[in-house]
Amino acid sequence: MNPISITSSRLQRVLLEMAVVDGGLSHCQFADKLGELISLSDAIVLAESLRGLKKKPFTRLESTEEPHDVFMQARGTMLRFIVDSFVMEGQEGASQSTSSLILPRPNRDTLADPEAGFVAYQRFYSLHQSEMDHKIVILRRQLQLIMTGCSPNLAQLATLDGTMAETMAEFSRRVFAGIPHLLAKRFYGLNLAYRQDHENPSEIETAAVSGQDDIDRWLQKGAWLDRFIREMQALLLAELELRLMPIIGLVEALEMEVEKV
C-alpha cells in the first residue's frame, strides 16, 4: 500500500484552496505537542497500557480475512456513501442512491439569509462526520482483532493502538467539529461575492424570493452554490482520507509482518 504524506494532507490543501485557513502546519517538536494534548489521567492509562504489553499472553489465531481487502472494501463503502449523497431529491439518480443522506435542496433563505441557509448544509456535513466516525471505529477494531492473532508484536501494537484511539478520541472530535465552522465561512464568502457581483439590489431580492428558475441558476456549473457544493464534497473526501491514516498504518504493519514470514 502506498503511504500517504501527512505533511501535506488533502484536507489541509482543500482548506487552503478555500481560503478559510492560513498557511501550513508546523511539524516541529511533534512529540511535545502531542504530549500537550494528553491529560494526566490519560497519560496514566497510556503508561499502564505500555507496562502491560509484554505481560499480555499471545494466542495465534489464523484469520480468513485479508487486511488489505477489509480496508479497501470499507473505504469503498464510505466513499460511495459520500459521493451518492450529493444528489437532491427529484434529481436524476436520486432513487438509485446508496446513501441514507441526501443533499439539502436550496430555497429562498439560501441566498436571502445566509445564516439560515447554511443550517441545512451544516447538519448534512455533521451527519456525514458522525457516519464516518462510526464506520472507522468499526474498521479499526476489525483490523486490531486480526492483529491480535497474527504475532506477539502485532498483538501489542493492536493493544497500544486501541489505547491511543481512546486517548485521542475527544481531541479528534473537537478538531473535526471545527470543520463545519470553516465551511460556513466559505458559504458566507461565496454568498457575499454573488451579492456584490449584482449591482442592482432589487435583483438580489427578486432572486431570493422568486421560483425554481433562480435556484437552478445558482446550481449551474461554476455558479456560486454549485461551487460551494463541489467544495463541500471535496472537503468530506479529504476528511475521510485524513481519518483513515491511522487505519492505513495498521494495514501497513500487517503487510510488513506477512513479508517477514
C-alpha positions in Angstrom: 0.0 0.0 0.0 1.5 3.4 -1.0 1.9 5.6 2.1 0.0 8.9 2.2 2.0 12.0 3.2 1.0 13.5 6.5 2.9 16.7 5.9 0.5 17.9 3.3 -2.8 16.1 3.6 -5.6 16.6 1.1 -7.7 18.2 3.8 -5.1 20.8 4.5 -4.8 21.6 0.8 -8.6 21.9 0.3 -9.0 24.2 3.2 -6.1 26.4 1.9 -7.7 26.5 -1.5 -11.0 27.5 0.0 -9.1 30.4 1.8 -10.6 29.5 5.2 -7.3 28.7 6.9 -3.9 30.5 6.9 -0.6 28.9 5.9 0.8 25.5 6.5 1.2 23.4 9.7 4.4 23.2 11.6 5.6 19.7 12.5 8.5 20.8 14.7 8.5 19.3 18.2 5.7 16.9 17.3 6.1 14.7 20.3 6.0 17.6 22.7 2.9 19.0 21.0 1.2 15.6 21.1 2.0 15.3 24.8 0.2 18.6 25.5 -3.0 17.0 24.1 -2.9 14.2 26.7 -4.3 14.8 30.1 -2.7 13.5 33.3 -5.3 10.7 33.7 -4.9 9.8 30.0 -1.1 9.7 30.5 -1.5 7.3 33.4 -3.8 5.0 31.4 -1.3 5.1 28.5 1.6 4.3 30.8 -0.2 1.4 32.4 -1.1 0.1 28.9 2.6 0.2 27.9 3.8 -1.6 31.0 1.3 -4.3 30.5 2.0 -5.0 26.8 4.7 -7.7 27.3 2.7 -9.4 30.1 -0.3 -10.0 27.8 -0.5 -13.6 26.7 -0.5 -14.3 23.0 -2.6 -16.9 21.2 -2.1 -17.3 17.5 -5.4 -17.2 15.6 -5.3 -17.5 11.8 -7.7 -15.1 10.2 -9.6 -15.8 6.9 -9.8 -12.1 6.3 -7.1 -10.2 4.2 -6.4 -6.9 5.9 -5.9 -5.1 2.6 -9.2 -6.4 1.3 -11.0 -5.5 4.5 -9.6 -2.0 4.3 -10.4 -1.4 0.6 -13.9 -2.7 0.9 -14.7 -0.5 3.9 -13.0 2.5 2.3 -15.0 1.9 -0.9 -18.3 1.8 1.0 -17.5 5.1 2.8 -16.5 6.8 -0.5 -19.7 5.6 -2.2 -21.8 6.8 0.7 -20.3 10.3 0.4 -20.5 10.5 -3.4 -24.0 9.1 -3.6 -25.3 11.6 -1.0 -24.6 14.5 -3.4 -27.9 14.3 -5.2 -31.0 16.2 -4.4 -34.5 14.7 -4.1 -36.1 14.7 -7.6 -32.8 14.7 -9.4 -31.8 12.0 -11.9 -30.2 9.1 -10.0 -31.7 10.1 -6.6 -33.7 6.9 -6.4 -30.6 4.7 -7.0 -28.5 6.4 -4.3 -27.0 4.0 -1.8 -26.7 6.8 0.8 -29.2 7.4 3.6 -28.2 11.1 3.5 -29.3 13.4 0.7 -28.1 16.9 -0.3 -30.3 19.7 1.1 -32.4 21.4 -1.5 -31.8 25.2 -1.6 -34.6 27.7 -1.0 -35.1 31.4 -0.8 -33.1 31.6 2.5 -30.1 30.1 0.9 -29.4 33.5 -0.7 -31.5 35.9 1.3 -30.5 34.8 4.8 -27.0 33.1 4.6 -27.0 32.0 8.3 -30.4 30.3 8.0 -29.5 29.0 4.5 -26.3 27.3 5.8 -28.0 25.4 8.7 -29.2 22.6 6.4 -25.6 22.2 4.9 -24.1 22.2 8.4 -26.4 19.4 9.5 -25.6 17.5 6.3 -21.9 17.7 6.9 -22.1 16.9 10.6 -24.2 13.8 9.9 -21.5 12.7 7.4 -18.9 13.2 10.1 -20.9 11.0 12.6 -21.2 8.3 9.9 -17.5 8.4 9.1 -16.6 8.2 12.8 -18.8 5.2 13.4 -17.6 3.2 10.4 -14.0 4.0 11.0 -14.2 2.8 14.7 -15.7 -0.5 13.4 -13.0 -0.9 10.8 -10.2 -0.1 13.2 -11.4 -2.7 15.7 -11.8 -5.2 13.0 -8.1 -4.8 12.0 -7.0 -4.7 15.6 -8.7 -8.1 16.1 -6.8 -9.6 13.1 -3.6 -8.2 14.6 -4.1 -9.8 18.0 -3.8 -13.3 16.5 -1.1 -12.6 14.0 2.0 -12.2 16.1 3.1 -11.1 19.6 4.4 -7.8 18.3 1.3 -7.0 16.3 -0.9 -8.0 19.3 1.0 -5.5 21.4 0.6 -2.9 18.6 -3.2 -3.6 18.5 -3.5 -3.0 22.2 -1.4 0.2 22.1 -3.4 1.5 19.1 -6.7 0.8 20.9 -5.5 2.8 23.9 -4.2 5.7 21.8 -7.5 5.8 19.9 -9.4 6.1 23.1 -7.0 8.7 24.5 -7.2 10.9 21.4 -10.9 10.4 20.6 -12.2 13.5 22.4 -9.5 15.8 20.9 -10.1 14.4 17.4 -13.9 15.0 17.7 -13.2 18.7 18.7 -10.8 19.2 15.8 -13.2 17.7 13.2 -16.1 19.6 14.8 -14.4 22.8 13.7 -14.5 22.0 10.0 -18.2 22.8 9.6 -17.4 26.3 11.0 -14.7 26.7 8.4 -17.2 25.6 5.7 -19.6 28.2 7.0 -17.0 30.9 6.3 -16.7 29.7 2.7 -20.5 29.6 2.3 -20.9 33.2 3.6 -18.0 34.4 1.4 -19.4 32.9 -1.8 -22.8 34.2 -0.9 -21.5 37.7 -0.3 -19.4 37.6 -3.6 -22.5 36.7 -5.5 -24.4 39.6 -4.0 -21.7 42.1 -4.7 -21.5 40.9 -8.3 -25.1 42.1 -8.7 -25.1 45.9 -8.6 -28.9 46.1 -8.6 -30.2 45.3 -5.0 -33.7 44.6 -6.4 -32.2 41.8 -8.5 -30.9 40.1 -5.4 -34.3 40.4 -3.7 -36.1 39.1 -6.7 -33.7 36.1 -7.0 -34.2 35.4 -3.3 -38.0 35.2 -3.4 -38.7 34.0 -7.0 -39.1 30.5 -8.2 -37.1 27.4 -9.1 -35.5 29.1 -12.2 -33.3 31.3 -10.0 -32.3 28.4 -7.8 -31.4 26.4 -10.9 -29.1 29.2 -12.0 -27.3 29.1 -8.6 -26.7 25.4 -9.3 -25.4 25.7 -12.8 -21.8 24.6 -13.3 -19.5 27.2 -11.9 -22.2 29.2 -10.2 -21.8 30.2 -6.5 -23.9 27.4 -5.0 -22.6 24.7 -7.3 -19.1 25.7 -6.4 -19.8 25.5 -2.7 -21.4 22.1 -3.0 -18.4 20.8 -5.0 -16.0 22.1 -2.4 -18.1 20.6 0.4 -17.8 17.2 -1.3 -14.1 17.6 -1.8 -13.8 18.6 1.9 -15.6 15.4 3.0 -13.5 13.2 0.8 -10.3 14.9 2.2 -11.5 14.5 5.8 -12.2 10.8 5.1 -8.6 10.4 3.8 -7.2 12.0 6.9 -9.4 9.9 9.3 -8.2 6.8 7.5 -4.5 7.5 8.1 -4.2 5.6 11.4 -6.0 2.7 9.7 -3.6 2.7 6.9 -0.8 2.4 9.4 -2.3 -0.8 10.8 -2.7 -2.3 7.4 0.9 -1.5 6.5 2.1 -3.1 9.8 0.2 -6.2 8.9 1.6 -6.3 5.4 5.1 -5.9 6.8 4.5 -8.9 9.1 3.4 -11.0 6.2 6.5 -10.1 4.2 8.7 -11.4 7.1 7.1 -14.8 7.1 
